[in-house]
Amino acid sequence: MEEKNVQKYGHTVMLRDRSIMSITGVLDVLAFDEEMVVLDTEQGMLTMKGIDLHVQRLDLERQELELEGELESLVYSNSHSYGRDGGSLLSKLFK
């Protein structure tokens, strides 16, 4: 059986002026629209709510995401699943 060499990048959140955010340790994007972004991160599920939110850059290989918009809240939970079926939005799009 072949072993995958998965590099861990750690989890950081950098926020500038409540409008530009850089996040590392992003495992998957579970949901997103202009008012909410839900991520699966190395530290659990991260839900960000705001106004006019836009993903500027997403690199799941490097586990990085850049987000712009007016951020109103940032909440972590220990869960790593979102919704009833547990599948991510991106995995549903590419089925």
C-alpha positions as CSV (number, residue, x, y, z in Angstrom):
1,M,0.0,0.0,0.0
2,E,1.4,3.4,-1.0
3,E,1.7,6.0,1.8
4,K,0.8,9.6,1.0
5,N,3.2,12.2,2.1
6,V,0.9,15.0,3.4
7,Q,2.7,18.2,4.4
8,K,1.0,20.1,7.2
9,Y,1.1,23.9,6.9
10,G,-0.3,24.9,10.3
11,H,-3.3,27.1,10.7
12,T,-3.2,30.9,10.8
13,V,-5.7,33.6,10.3
14,M,-4.4,37.1,9.4
15,L,-7.0,39.9,9.2
16,R,-6.4,43.4,8.0
17,D,-8.9,46.2,8.6
18,R,-11.8,43.7,8.9
19,S,-11.8,43.4,5.1
20,I,-8.8,41.4,3.9
21,M,-8.2,37.9,5.3
22,S,-5.4,35.3,4.7
23,I,-6.0,31.8,6.1
24,T,-3.7,28.8,6.1
25,G,-4.5,25.2,7.1
26,V,-7.6,25.2,4.9
27,L,-8.6,21.5,4.2
28,D,-11.8,22.2,2.2
29,V,-14.4,24.9,1.4
30,L,-17.7,23.5,2.7
31,A,-20.0,26.4,1.7
32,F,-19.7,29.9,0.4
33,D,-21.8,32.9,-0.7
34,E,-21.5,36.7,-0.3
35,E,-22.7,36.5,3.3
36,M,-21.0,33.4,4.6
37,V,-17.9,31.2,4.1
38,V,-17.6,27.8,5.9
39,L,-14.2,26.1,5.9
40,D,-12.8,22.8,7.2
41,T,-9.4,23.7,8.7
42,E,-6.8,21.9,10.7
43,Q,-8.3,23.4,13.8
44,G,-11.9,22.5,13.1
45,M,-14.8,24.1,11.1
46,L,-14.5,27.9,10.7
47,T,-17.6,29.9,9.8
48,M,-17.1,33.5,8.7
49,K,-20.1,35.9,8.2
50,G,-20.0,39.3,6.6
51,I,-21.1,41.5,3.7
52,D,-19.9,41.2,0.1
53,L,-17.5,38.3,0.9
54,H,-15.4,37.1,-2.1
55,V,-12.8,34.4,-2.2
56,Q,-9.9,36.0,-4.0
57,R,-7.5,33.0,-4.0
58,L,-7.9,29.3,-3.1
59,D,-5.0,26.8,-3.2
60,L,-6.1,23.5,-1.4
61,E,-2.7,21.9,-2.2
62,R,-0.9,24.6,-0.1
63,Q,-4.0,24.9,2.2
64,E,-4.3,28.6,1.6
65,L,-7.3,30.9,1.1
66,E,-7.6,34.7,0.7
67,L,-10.9,36.4,1.3
68,E,-12.1,40.0,0.9
69,G,-15.3,41.7,2.1
70,E,-16.7,43.3,5.3
71,L,-16.2,40.6,8.0
72,E,-18.8,40.6,10.9
73,S,-18.0,37.4,12.7
74,L,-15.5,34.5,12.8
75,V,-16.6,31.3,14.7
76,Y,-14.8,28.0,15.2
77,S,-16.5,24.6,16.0
78,N,-14.9,21.3,16.6
79,S,-17.0,19.6,13.9
80,H,-15.4,18.8,10.6
81,S,-18.7,18.3,8.8
82,Y,-21.2,20.7,7.4
83,G,-24.8,19.9,6.5
84,R,-26.5,16.5,6.6
85,D,-24.6,14.4,4.0
86,G,-21.1,15.6,5.0
87,G,-20.0,16.2,1.5
88,S,-18.4,19.5,0.6
89,L,-19.8,21.9,-1.9
90,L,-16.7,21.6,-4.2
91,S,-17.0,17.8,-4.1
92,K,-20.6,18.0,-5.2
93,L,-19.8,20.3,-8.1
94,F,-17.2,17.9,-9.5
95,K,-19.3,14.7,-9.2
